Amino acid sequence: MPVLEPNPPDSRRKLLQVFGAILGIVVLISIVATIAQSMG
């Protein structure tokens, strides 16, 4: 069973969206923190 199917079931698609959103937020926060740190 592949991890990323082209057409996953509804529940898995929702899970992927939530996971993607969380991952995106974490990346965004880390980028902002890095910029703030470099500014002093």
N, C-alpha and C positions, 0 to 999 in steps of 0.2 A: 504493500500500500504506500504510494508516494506521499510525501509530506505536503507538497503543494500541488493539489489537483487543479486542473483547468476549471472544472465546475464542481466545487466542493458542496456538500450538503448545507442546508440553511444554517444549522447550528454552528458548523465549523466555519462558515463564511463570517458569521457574526463574531466568533471567537478570534478569527484572523483580523477583523476590523478593529476589535478592542485591543488586541495585542499590538497591531500596527500603530494605533493611536498612542498607546502608552509608550512604545518605543520612540515614536516621533517626539513626544513631549520630553522624554528623558534626553534625547539628542539635542533638542532645542535648548533645554536648561543647561546642558553641559557646554554648549557653544557660547551662550550668554555668560556663563560663569568664567569661561576661558577669556573672553573679551574683557570682562570686568577686571579680571586678575591682571591682565597685561596692561590695562590702563592704570592700575595701581589702586 
